[in-house]
């Protein structure tokens, strides 16, 4: 990315089911769903959202190898998306195991996302 225009952060949690992809997608959506970039097209080459580059950085506590990158990328509606995974986030107790929610244990996963937009 040559020019960075916008950065937003978010947090996502999977309380039951120990699904790190679900927590990651929720973190990305949390980062992007509470803001608007009305001038973004004018800042991009050829005024096209197709020329937007998006770097997603995820701080993930566990199961890095279980992340389904395509699902995380789909949370970003425009541009070329790159996903990086770093150690971080949190794994903590949910306080209960709910078998009907596919819990394997009482752990919940918390992921932090940084979404960088530019070109």
C-alpha positions as CSV (number, residue, x, y, z in Angstrom):
1,X,0.0,0.0,0.0
2,X,1.5,3.3,-1.1
3,X,-0.9,5.7,0.6
4,X,-2.7,5.0,3.8
5,X,-6.0,6.9,4.1
6,X,-8.0,5.4,6.9
7,X,-7.6,3.1,9.9
8,X,-10.3,1.7,12.1
9,X,-10.2,-1.0,14.9
10,X,-12.7,-3.4,16.1
11,X,-13.2,-6.4,18.4
12,X,-15.0,-9.7,17.8
13,X,-15.9,-12.5,20.1
14,X,-17.1,-16.1,19.7
15,X,-18.5,-16.9,23.2
16,X,-19.6,-20.4,22.3
17,X,-18.2,-22.8,19.8
18,X,-14.5,-21.8,19.8
19,X,-14.7,-20.6,16.2
20,X,-11.7,-18.3,15.6
21,X,-13.0,-17.4,12.1
22,X,-16.3,-16.2,13.5
23,X,-14.6,-14.1,16.1
24,X,-12.3,-12.7,13.3
25,X,-15.1,-11.8,11.0
26,X,-17.0,-10.1,13.8
27,X,-13.9,-8.0,14.7
28,X,-13.6,-6.8,11.1
29,X,-17.3,-6.0,10.8
30,X,-17.1,-4.2,14.2
31,X,-14.3,-2.1,12.8
32,X,-16.0,-1.1,9.5
33,X,-19.7,-1.0,10.4
34,X,-19.8,2.2,12.4
35,X,-18.2,4.6,10.0
36,X,-18.5,6.0,6.5
37,X,-15.9,7.2,4.1
38,X,-17.8,9.6,1.8
39,X,-14.7,11.0,0.1
40,X,-12.9,7.7,-0.4
41,X,-13.7,7.4,-4.2
42,X,-12.2,10.8,-4.9
43,X,-9.0,9.8,-3.1
44,X,-8.6,6.5,-5.0
45,X,-6.9,6.2,-8.4
46,X,-9.5,6.5,-11.2
47,X,-12.1,7.3,-8.5
48,X,-12.7,3.5,-8.3
49,X,-13.4,1.4,-5.2
50,X,-11.8,-1.5,-7.2
51,X,-8.4,0.3,-6.7
52,X,-8.8,0.4,-2.9
53,X,-6.3,-1.8,-0.9
54,X,-7.3,-3.0,2.5
55,X,-4.9,-4.5,5.0
56,X,-6.6,-6.4,7.8
57,X,-4.5,-7.2,10.8
58,X,-5.9,-9.6,13.3
59,X,-4.7,-10.2,16.9
60,X,-5.7,-13.8,17.5
61,X,-5.2,-15.8,20.7
62,X,-5.4,-19.3,19.5
63,X,-6.1,-21.6,16.5
64,X,-4.3,-19.4,13.9
65,X,-4.2,-22.4,11.5
66,X,-8.1,-22.6,11.7
67,X,-8.8,-19.2,10.3
68,X,-10.7,-19.3,7.0
69,X,-9.1,-16.3,5.3
70,X,-11.7,-16.2,2.5
71,X,-14.5,-15.7,5.1
72,X,-12.5,-12.8,6.7
73,X,-11.8,-11.2,3.3
74,X,-15.5,-11.4,2.4
75,X,-16.3,-9.1,5.3
76,X,-14.7,-6.3,3.3
77,X,-17.0,-5.3,0.5
78,X,-14.6,-3.5,-1.9
79,X,-11.0,-3.6,-3.1
80,X,-8.1,-5.9,-2.8
81,X,-7.9,-7.4,0.7
82,X,-4.8,-8.7,2.5
83,X,-5.2,-10.5,5.9
84,X,-2.3,-10.7,8.4
85,X,-2.6,-12.7,11.6
86,X,-0.6,-11.9,14.7
87,X,-0.4,-13.3,18.3
88,X,-2.8,-11.4,20.6
89,X,-6.4,-11.1,21.5
90,X,-7.6,-13.2,24.4
91,X,-8.9,-16.6,25.3
92,X,-10.9,-16.7,28.5
93,X,-13.7,-18.6,30.1
94,X,-17.3,-18.1,29.1
95,X,-18.3,-19.7,32.4
96,X,-20.4,-22.4,30.9
97,X,-20.3,-25.2,28.3
98,X,-23.3,-25.3,26.0
99,X,-23.4,-28.4,23.9
100,X,-26.2,-27.1,21.8
101,X,-23.9,-24.2,20.7
102,X,-21.2,-26.7,19.7
103,X,-19.0,-25.9,22.7
104,X,-16.0,-28.2,23.0
105,X,-15.0,-26.5,26.3
106,X,-15.9,-23.3,28.2
107,X,-13.5,-21.1,26.3
108,X,-14.4,-17.9,24.4
109,X,-12.2,-16.3,21.8
110,X,-11.7,-12.5,21.5
111,X,-10.0,-11.1,18.4
112,X,-8.9,-7.5,17.8
113,X,-8.8,-6.2,14.2
114,X,-7.1,-3.2,12.6
115,X,-8.5,-2.4,9.1
116,X,-6.2,-0.1,7.0
117,X,-7.6,1.4,3.8
118,X,-5.6,3.1,1.1
119,X,-4.1,2.4,-2.3
